Amino acid sequence: MGELRLAWDVPAWAWRFYLGHFPLIAGLSLIASAQRLVVVNWGLPRGWSLASEVLVMAARAVLVVAVWRLATRDERLSWAAAGAFASQHWRSLVAQALLLCAAFLVFDLGAERGVGALLPEAARQPYLAALLFVKNPTVIAFTLVWWIGLIRQVSRVPGHAGAVG
C-alpha cells in the first residue's frame, strides 16, 4: 500500500468515526465549549474558574476513554506492532505529522491568532470565546479522534480482523 494512502487512511477513518459518534463526541466537548465561552467572555471568580477547569479536564478524560474503547473494541493492539509499523511505514507517519501541522497552522495560528490580530481590540475577546466554543466539538475533538486512530493504526496486530480504513 502506498505511504500516502496509508497516511490518509487515519484521517479518513477518524472522519467516519467522528460522524458516527457525533452525539457522544460533541456532547462531551460542549462542556469545554461552554466553559471557554464563559471564562473567556465574562470570567469566573478564582474558585469557580479552577473548578470549571477540573470539570473540563474530567470531560476530556471521559471523551478520550470513550473514544478509545469504541475505536479499539474489536482490535488487538501491540507495542511490538507499533514499532514494526513505525520502522516500515515512517513515511506515512511523517505525512500524517505534516497533515496535523497544516491543521494546526490553519486553525490555531490562522483562525485564532491571525484573524484575531486583524480584529479591533474590542472584538478580539468575543471572537476568541466564540472560536473556542466552535473549536472544542469540531477541531479539537476531531484531532483527538485522529490521534487515537493513529495509535490504533500503528499498533494493530497484523492479520487481525479489524481494519483502520
N, C-alpha and C positions, 0 to 999 in steps of 0.2 A: 504494500500500500504506500502511496506517495506520502512524503512527510507533511506536505501542506494539507493534504486531505486528512491525514491523521490529526494534525493540529486543529483543523476546522471541526472535526467530529465532536470535540468537547463543547465549544460554544453552541453548536447546533443541538446537541443533547441538552445542554443547560437551558436553552430557549424552550424546547419541548417540555422539559421538566418544570420550568418556571410557569409556563402557561397551564400545564396540567395540575399544578398545585397552587395556583394563584391565590385562592381564598386564604389558605394557610399562610403562605409567604407574605402576602400583603397585610393580612390581619395582624400578624406578629410585628411586621415592620411599621405599621401605623402607630404603634406605641412610641417608637423612636421619632416618627414624624411629628406626632402631636407634642411630644416633649421638646423637640428642637424648635417647633413653631412658637411655643410659649416662651421658652428660655431666651431665644434669640430676639424675639419681637418685644416681649414685655419684661422678661426676667422673673426670677423667683427669689424669695428670701433664701439665704445661705443653706439652712437645713433642708428646705424643700427642694432646692436645686440639687443637693447631694443625693437626696432620696430619689429624685427623678432620674438621676444618672444611674443609680443602682438598679432601678426598675428597667431602664433601657438595656443595661448590660444583661440582666436576667432574661429579658425578652429575646435578646440576640443569642444568648446561650441556648435557650429553648429552640429558637429557629435553627441554629447550627445542628443541634441534636436531632430535631425532627427531619431536617433535610438529609442529614447523614443516614439516619435509619431508613428513610424512604428510598434514598438513592442506592443503598447497599444491601437492601433486604434480600435480594436474590443473587448476590455476588459473593465470590470467595476472593478475599484480598490477602496480599502478602507483601512484606517489605522486600523480600528477595525478588519478587516480580517487579517491584518498583525500581530496584537497582538495575535489573536487566533491561527494563524498558528505557530508563534514562541513558544507559550505555548505548543501546541500539537505536533509539529514536531521539537523540538530543536535539536534532534539527527541528523536530516538531515541537519540542519544549521551548526552544528559542523563538519559534514562530508564535507560539501562544503567549510568551512573555512580551513580544512586540505588540500583539493584539491588545493585551491588557495595558501596556504602556500607552498605546494610542487612545484607549478608552479613558485612561487617567488624564491624558492631555486634553481631551475634548471636554470631559465632564467636570474635572476638578480645576485644572488650570484655565480652560476656556470658559466654561459656564460660570464657575464660582468666582474665580479671580479676574479673568479677562473682562467678562461682561460687567461684573460688579464694579470694577475700576472705572468703567465708562459711565456709570450712572452717577447722577448728582449725589452728594453726600447724604441727603435726607432719604433717598430711595434705596440706599445700599442695605441697610438693616432689614427692611421689609422684604427686599428681593432675596437676600440670603435666607431668611426664615422660610419664604415660600419655596425656594430652590431646595433647601434641605428637607422640607415637607415632602416634596415630589421625589427627591433622590432616594430617600430611605426605602420605600417599597419598590422602586424601579432599579436604578443603577446599583445601589449598594446591595440590595437583595439578590439581583441577578449576578453580581460579581461573586457573592458568597456561594451561590449555586454553581457557578463556573469553577471556583476553586475546589469545591467538593467533587465536581465532575472530573477535574484534572487528577485529583488524588485517586479517584475511582478508576480512571483510565490507566494510570501508570502502575497501580498496584493490583490490577486484575490478574488472577491466575490464568495463564493461557489455557485455552481449551474448555474453559468453564462456559456454561450455557448463556449467562447474561452478556450483554454487549453494550458498549458505550453509545454507538451510533443509532 
